[in-house]
């Protein structure tokens, strides 16, 4: 059995089958709390205590199997009930024994289409009735035979209600199950058919009655129950009843009055799902004996009904003995095991939210047979330290700001509190108990706290750089005092301070990087006799252009000398690393 359940660390620690849950967090290496026991370093995965629940299996009921010849309360499977506690996503093999019984009791109920198109088939069944009974008794002498016949709902547009010679009917239980096989032949001969208006037949109405009317059909409790359904036509199904104004769904109950269904006009045809449901409940093996033209339709239908098969019947039913005896032999000699999950949680993708559903009951049973194996399943959905009474379960724990319960070292916050240590109180409008990180984003596209901090209780807590001279600040941690250009080995050219990622220049200095002097002395000609004067300016790329000039005393012309190479700043360090 494989249980596929996804879990979360706080309450359900074993999403991985090999997980070992460490009680104490490993702050030194920040390793995950759930560690695999298959790792080579498994002995050192936890520094303290750990939780590693194991699978547990125990037999509750294991009664002796029935002997050949037993006819009541037959036991063919052992054990009959077990307890199993298993890790999720792990496979656990359960051994069981199934004993095939010789001369197994069999109840065979033959249902025939009574429309005129099947008249020759009814005659053939009568002529081979004795041969059919003898063939089946070779398989098991503990045999009962019964016979029923169906046509359609006795209302328009399905059958004609004007004919006085042929009374319309839906289904008749002509012969309840009996060990008197000669009575089968006689009742088949006396059964009267009827005429219907359309090609599909109302066999599902009769099939439902043959399944659910256990007392009327006289199904035995310990027998293999087989219904042979013989027809050369398709079938009406749920919804077709609306053609006659019948809108009440089929109620899956017995409505035989005497030997006849007299309420077919009150209920819609059964659905395939309803037939499947009741066939499983009443342990019916259903064999559709149909003509070649209808074989594809009924082959698909058989796939949707547990324990159903189909076989091709000759146009005149001349092969009915071979078909029925071979089908019965297959049913008795073969065993198909399947399972029923009464809680519908075993195949879930996560542990059920309700802890009451962590202990489902699974039933393994042979299709169409008596008996089963009941598995009382327990899911390992949480550590012992997540359960009250364990020392790892601490209510109003200090580690949870006294606003939550510590389970295995992880906080589960009380209502209204969130955060790793339940340190935040949520007053959100939708009552979800969470705090959005949107208030920690400068814009919708921005990173939370500019990737320089953590959003705690809806506010940014900025990181502290290793260099004590460096700072990160701002409502969104968007500002630093170091993320500015470095010119000449100094922030802001050494002529200003870095404030929120921009240079704030000292007096007398300007420019994006505070590299431009506002002193004009070196640019003014106070004395024409003077010599060569140096000067510089910054271009649009903040590259410094150095030059010098001199005024010729004789002519008054300006002589200019320019430095060939520009002095450009180093690229901006956007990472803040030095």
Residue pairs with C-beta under 8 A, 6 or more apart in sequence:
1 84
1 86
1 91
1 92
1 94
1 346
1 362
1 375
1 377
2 89
2 90
2 91
3 86
3 87
3 88
3 89
3 90
3 346
3 379
4 88
4 89
4 347
4 348
4 349
5 12
5 15
5 88
5 89
5 348
5 349
5 350
5 351
5 379
5 381
6 15
6 349
6 350
6 351
7 13
7 14
7 15
7 88
7 350
7 351
7 381
8 15
9 33
9 34
9 410
10 386
10 407
10 408
10 410
10 411
10 412
11 381
11 382
11 386
11 407
11 412
12 351
12 381
12 382
13 19
13 21
13 33
13 34
13 51
13 382
13 383
13 386
13 408
14 21
14 34
14 53
14 87
14 88
14 380
14 381
14 382
14 383
15 34
15 88
15 89
16 34
16 36
16 89
17 87
17 88
17 89
17 90
18 36
18 37
18 38
19 34
19 35
19 36
19 37
20 34
20 35
20 36
20 37
20 42
20 45
20 46
20 50
20 51
20 52
21 33
21 34
21 50
21 51
21 52
21 383
21 385
21 408
22 33
22 34
22 35
22 45
22 46
22 47
22 48
22 49
22 50
22 409
23 46
23 48
23 49
23 50
23 51
23 385
23 392
23 408
23 409
24 46
24 47
24 48
24 49
24 409
25 33
25 409
26 33
26 46
26 47
31 45
33 408
33 409
33 410
35 42
35 45
35 46
36 42
36 45
37 45
37 52
39 45
49 392
51 383
51 384
51 385
51 408
53 87
53 380
53 383
53 384
54 87
55 84
55 85
55 86
55 87
55 90
55 92
56 83
56 84
56 85
56 378
57 82
57 83
57 84
57 85
57 92
57 94
58 82
58 83
58 84
59 79
59 81
59 82
60 79
60 81
60 82
60 83
60 376
61 79
61 80
61 81
62 78
62 79
62 80
63 75
63 78
63 80
64 75
64 78
65 75
65 76
65 77
65 78
65 97
65 99
66 73
66 74
66 75
66 76
66 99
66 101
68 101
68 102
68 103
69 103
70 101
70 222
71 105
71 142
71 220
71 222
72 221
72 222
73 221
73 222
74 101
74 222
74 370
74 371
75 371
76 98
76 99
76 100
76 101
76 366
76 369
76 370
76 371
77 96
77 97
77 98
77 99
77 364
77 365
77 366
77 371
77 372
77 373
78 96
78 97
79 96
79 373
80 371
80 372
80 373
80 374
81 373
81 374
81 375
81 376
82 94
82 373
82 374
82 375
82 376
83 376
83 378
84 92
84 94
84 375
84 376
84 377
84 378
85 377
85 378
85 379
85 380
86 92
86 377
86 378
86 379
86 380
87 380
88 351
88 379
88 380
88 381
94 373
94 375
96 364
96 373
98 335
98 337
98 366
100 333
100 335
103 140
103 141
103 142
104 140
104 142
104 223
104 224
104 332
105 140
105 142
105 143
105 144
105 220
105 222
105 223
105 224
106 136
106 139
106 140
106 142
106 143
106 144
106 223
106 224
106 226
106 328
106 332
107 144
107 146
107 177
107 218
107 219
107 220
107 223
107 224
107 225
107 226
108 136
108 143
108 144
108 145
108 146
108 177
108 226
108 228
108 324
108 328
109 145
109 146
109 147
109 148
109 177
109 210
109 217
109 225
109 226
109 227
109 228
110 125
110 145
110 146
110 147
110 148
110 184
110 188
110 228
110 230
110 324
111 147
111 148
111 149
111 150
111 203
111 206
111 207
111 210
111 227
111 228
111 229
111 230
112 118
112 121
112 122
112 125
112 147
112 148
112 149
112 150
112 188
112 191
112 230
112 231
113 121
113 149
113 150
113 151
113 201
113 203
113 230
113 231
113 232
113 233
114 122
114 149
114 150
114 151
114 169
114 172
114 191
114 192
114 193
114 194
115 151
115 152
115 193
115 194
115 195
115 196
115 201
115 233
116 193
116 195
117 232
117 233
118 193
118 230
118 231
118 232
119 193
120 316
120 317
121 230
121 232
121 313
121 316
121 317
121 320
122 188
122 191
122 193
124 316
124 317
124 318
124 320
125 132
125 188
125 230
125 317
125 320
126 185
126 188
126 189
128 320
128 321
129 181
129 184
129 185
129 188
130 181
130 182
130 185
131 321
132 320
132 321
132 324
132 325
133 143
133 145
133 181
133 182
133 184
133 185
135 321
135 324
135 325
136 143
136 145
136 324
136 325
136 328
137 143
137 181
138 325
139 325
139 328
139 329
139 332
140 332
142 223
143 179
143 181
144 177
144 178
144 179
144 218
144 220
144 223
145 175
145 177
145 178
145 181
145 184
146 173
146 175
146 176
146 177
146 178
146 184
146 217
146 218
147 174
147 175
147 184
147 187
147 188
147 191
148 171
148 172
148 173
148 174
148 175
148 206
148 210
149 171
149 172
149 174
149 191
149 193
149 206
150 170
150 171
150 172
150 201
150 202
150 203
150 205
150 206
150 207
151 159
151 168
151 169
151 170
151 171
151 193
151 194
151 195
151 196
151 201
151 202
152 158
152 159
152 168
152 170
152 196
152 197
152 198
152 201
152 202
152 236
153 159
153 170
153 202
153 205
153 236
153 241
153 244
153 246
153 264
153 265
153 269
154 161
154 168
154 169
154 170
154 264
154 265
155 161
155 244
155 246
155 265
156 197
156 244
157 197
157 198
157 243
157 244
158 196
158 197
158 198
158 202
158 236
158 243
158 244
159 168
159 194
159 195
159 196
159 197
160 168
160 195
160 196
160 197
161 168
163 195
166 192
166 193
166 194
166 195
167 194
168 194
168 196
169 194
169 260
169 261
170 202
170 205
170 206
170 260
170 261
170 264
171 202
171 205
171 206
171 209
171 210
171 260
171 261
171 264
172 191
172 259
172 260
172 261
173 209
173 210
173 213
173 216
173 217
173 256
173 259
173 260
174 187
174 188
174 190
174 191
174 259
175 183
175 184
175 187
176 216
176 217
176 218
177 217
177 218
177 219
177 220
178 184
178 218
196 202
199 233
199 234
200 233
200 234
200 235
200 236
200 240
201 231
201 233
201 234
201 235
201 236
202 235
202 236
202 264
202 269
203 229
203 231
203 235
204 235
204 236
204 237
204 269
204 270
204 275
205 261
205 264
205 269
205 270
206 261
207 227
207 229
207 270
207 275
207 286
208 250
208 252
208 270
208 274
208 275
208 278
209 216
209 254
209 255
209 256
209 261
210 217
210 227
211 227
211 275
211 278
211 279
211 282
211 284
212 252
212 253
212 254
212 278
212 282
213 254
213 256
214 254
214 282
215 254
216 254
216 256
216 259
219 225
219 282
221 370
222 370
224 285
224 331
224 332
224 368
224 369
225 282
225 283
225 284
225 285
225 368
226 284
226 285
226 286
226 287
226 327
226 328
226 331
226 368
227 284
227 285
227 286
227 287
228 287
228 289
228 324
228 327
229 286
229 287
229 288
229 289
230 289
230 290
230 313
230 317
230 320
231 288
231 289
231 290
231 294
232 290
232 291
232 293
232 294
232 313
232 315
233 294
234 294
234 297
236 269
237 269
237 270
237 271
237 272
238 249
238 250
238 268
238 269
238 270
238 271
238 272
238 274
239 268
239 269
240 268
240 269
241 247
241 267
241 268
241 269
242 268
244 265
246 265
246 266
246 267
246 268
247 268
248 266
248 267
248 268
249 267
249 268
250 267
250 268
250 269
250 270
250 271
250 274
251 267
252 270
252 274
252 277
252 278
255 261
255 262
255 263
255 264
255 267
257 263
272 301
272 304
272 305
273 304
275 305
276 304
276 305
276 306
278 284
279 286
279 305
279 306
279 307
279 308
280 306
280 307
283 368
283 369
283 370
284 307
284 368
285 307
285 308
285 331
285 367
285 368
286 302
286 305
286 307
286 308
286 309
287 308
287 309
287 310
287 311
287 324
287 327
287 331
288 298
288 301
288 302
288 308
288 309
288 310
288 311
289 310
289 311
289 313
289 320
289 323
289 324
290 297
290 298
290 310
290 311
290 312
290 313
291 312
291 313
291 314
291 315
292 312
295 310
295 312
298 310
299 310
301 308
301 310
302 308
302 309
302 310
306 338
306 367
307 336
307 367
307 368
309 327
309 330
311 323
311 326
311 327
312 323
313 319
313 320
313 323
314 320
331 368
335 366
335 367
335 369
336 366
336 367
337 364
337 365
337 366
337 367
338 364
338 365
338 367
339 362
339 363
339 364
339 365
340 362
340 363
340 365
341 347
341 360
341 361
341 362
341 363
342 360
342 361
342 362
342 363
343 357
343 360
343 361
344 360
345 352
345 357
345 358
345 360
346 360
346 362
346 377
351 358
351 379
351 381
352 358
355 381
358 378
358 379
358 381
359 376
359 377
359 378
359 379
360 377
360 379
361 374
361 375
361 376
361 377
362 374
362 375
362 377
363 372
363 373
363 374
363 375
364 372
364 373
364 375
365 371
365 372
365 373
366 372
383 392
383 407
383 408
384 390
384 392
385 391
385 392
385 393
385 407
385 408
385 409
386 392
386 393
386 407
386 408
387 393
392 406
392 407
392 408
392 409
393 405
393 406
393 407
394 405
394 406
395 405
396 402
396 403
396 404
396 405
397 404
397 405
397 406
397 411
399 406
399 409
399 411
399 421
400 406
400 411
400 412
400 413
400 421
400 422
401 417
401 419
401 421
401 422
401 423
403 413
403 414
403 417
403 422
403 423
403 425
404 411
404 412
404 413
404 414
404 417
404 422
405 411
405 412
405 414
406 412
411 420
411 421
411 422
413 419
413 422
413 433
414 422
415 433
416 425
416 426
416 427
416 433
417 423
417 424
417 425
417 426
417 433
418 424
418 426
418 433
418 434
418 435
419 435
419 456
419 457
423 456
423 457
424 435
424 456
424 457
424 458
425 457
426 432
426 433
426 434
426 435
428 434
428 435
428 436
435 457
435 458
436 458
437 448
437 455
437 458
438 444
439 455
439 458
439 459
440 448
440 449
440 455
440 458
440 459
440 460
440 476
441 447
441 448
441 476
442 450
442 476
442 478
446 476
448 454
448 455
448 460
449 455
449 460
449 461
449 462
449 476
449 477
450 460
450 474
450 476
450 477
450 478
452 462
452 463
452 472
452 477
452 478
452 480
453 460
453 461
453 462
453 463
453 472
453 477
454 460
454 461
455 461
460 474
460 475
460 476
460 477
462 472
462 473
462 474
462 477
463 472
463 477
464 472
465 471
465 472
465 482
465 576
467 482
470 480
470 481
470 482
470 576
471 480
471 481
471 482
472 479
472 480
473 479
473 480
473 500
474 500
478 500
478 501
479 499
479 500
479 501
480 498
480 500
480 501
480 576
481 497
481 498
481 499
482 491
482 498
482 576
483 498
483 501
483 573
483 574
483 576
484 491
484 492
484 498
484 501
484 502
484 503
484 513
484 572
485 491
485 492
485 503
485 512
485 513
485 569
485 570
485 572
485 573
486 569
486 570
486 572
486 573
487 493
487 494
487 513
487 515
487 569
487 570
488 494
491 497
491 498
491 503
492 498
492 503
492 504
492 505
492 513
492 514
493 503
493 509
493 513
493 514
493 515
494 514
495 505
495 506
495 508
495 509
495 514
495 515
496 503
496 504
496 505
496 506
496 509
496 514
497 503
497 504
497 506
498 504
503 512
503 513
503 514
505 511
505 514
506 514
508 517
508 518
508 519
509 515
509 516
509 517
509 518
510 516
510 518
511 538
511 542
512 542
513 542
513 569
515 538
515 542
515 544
515 569
516 537
516 538
522 533
522 534
522 535
523 535
525 533
525 551
528 551
528 553
528 556
529 553
530 551
531 550
532 548
532 549
532 550
532 561
533 548
533 549
533 550
534 546
534 547
534 548
535 546
535 547
535 548
535 549
536 544
536 545
536 546
536 547
537 544
537 545
538 544
538 545
539 545
539 566
541 568
542 568
542 569
543 566
543 567
543 568
543 569
544 566
544 567
544 568
545 562
545 563
545 566
546 562
546 563
546 567
547 560
547 561
547 562
547 563
548 560
548 561
549 558
549 559
549 560
549 561
550 558
550 559
551 557
551 558
551 559
552 558
552 559
